[in-house]
Amino acid sequence: MTVTAPPKGAPQHPPRLARPSALPLLAEPACALPGPAGLTRFWADVSRRGTPLVGPDPLGSPDHRAVTFLWRGGPGTRAVQVMPNKLGDPRAPEGNVMRRAPGTDVWHWTVRLRTDWRGTYDFFVDEGDGPAPGHPEYWQWLRRNRRADPYNTRRLPRRWGGEPIACAELPHAPRAADWRPRPEAPRGTVSEHRVPSRHLGDHRRVWLYTPPPTAAAPAELPVLVLLDGEHWHPGLGVAHLLDNLIADGRIPPVAALLPDSVDAGTRWAELTCRPEFVAFLEEELLPWAGTRLPLTADPARTVVAGQSLGGLTAAYAAFRSPHRFGNVLAQSGSFWWPDGPGAEWLTGQLASSARLPVRFWLSFGEQEWVALPAARRLRETLAAAGYDDAVYREFNGGHDYLCWRTELSDGLTTLLTAR
């Protein structure tokens, strides 16, 4: 197989956006709004129930709900914008601005969503200490005034640190039960290391998950390489997921390698189809781990997984080194890359190459209106190239770790079972 070099450099900005379909906004909220005299009772009830508030679909569909996001404003509040993950168009931010109930401190925004939706969200609050609405820099300034929902205790660690982000799940959304620690499940261990790398020019921090000892453990352990390791562990606690899946017999005992992405700039530079990064994984990281654990060298029992740019890189790693990476778990992969000339480079490479001994497991959010067109073209390309065992699916959500948690669980249970 001949692998042509990917285009040099990486965009430092998002790709050109495609406009999403119109938001299914509702004029009436999922709750009765109070007058000035009923505010104390209203906010006490909101505090008890938690937010967002969910009510019946005004159109009568059992598969949809009205979802109302609330913010309690102050005397100086001029505007509040709510941004559920990918439910909005950055070029039309006024569509996500909340309305104020007359004579009250209640700001509200209601959207009609299918009952399997889930997502994280932020508020951006204008307290009157910045440029006036309509100023050319207004929306950019507003996005620097992030606030968490004080009435929602359900939170997820935020990428790159900071205050945890609020999340919401409707009744039929997939539940992340596999992520909750279970006292009865034997626990593996996670250790932090610095792996020397000639290809990356320095040492790279890596977390190594060792499965709990069990009689069912194979002589050589299957391997999971999960990119963006600093968020999956310790941020999200992926070890709990692996412990539970192993305890349930849904995957065999597996070793997991979680390399650090360092920072946003390094991530852009390395996770854009770079041969040197794949060389680090194949020639340095896996051999290093092999001196510590009895790891398989079988590509059919090796999974490389990632999200967004990590999903692109997972697929590229298998494309470049199918003799080592036989399974790709790519979630919301940035297969549009690069933006502009040469777009969807990896899809083009797969289309012009012979079928590889690689299994693909791909998933994308229905609200990912930037990534979905390229994702669907990749699906068609894989089908035309004979990847009959490729899995492609779309979930009701956005570009969101809240969704990726359960998608990761499903992908692993598929790819780590016998072919």
Secondary structure, DSSP 4 states (H G I P E B T S, - for coil): ---PPPPSS--SSPPPPPPPPPP-EESS-SSPPP-GGGHHHHHHHHHHH-SSEEEE-TT--TTEEEEEEEEE--TT--EEEEEETT-S-TT-GGGGBPEEPTTSSEEEEEEEEETT-EEEEEEEEE-SSSPPTTSTTHHHHHTT-EE--TT---EEPPTTSSSPEEEEE-TTSPP-GGGS--TTS---EEEEEEEEETTTTEEEEEEEEEPPP-TT--SSB-EEEESSHHIIIIIS-HHHHHHHHHHTTSS---EEEEE---SHHHHHHHTTT-HHHHHIIIIIIHHHHHTTS-B---GGGEEEEEETHHHHHHHHHHHH-TTT--EEEEES--TTPSSSTT-SHHHHHHHTSPPPS-EEEEEEETT-TTTHHHHHHHHHHHHHTT-TT-EEEEESS-S-HHHHHHHHHHHHHHHTS--
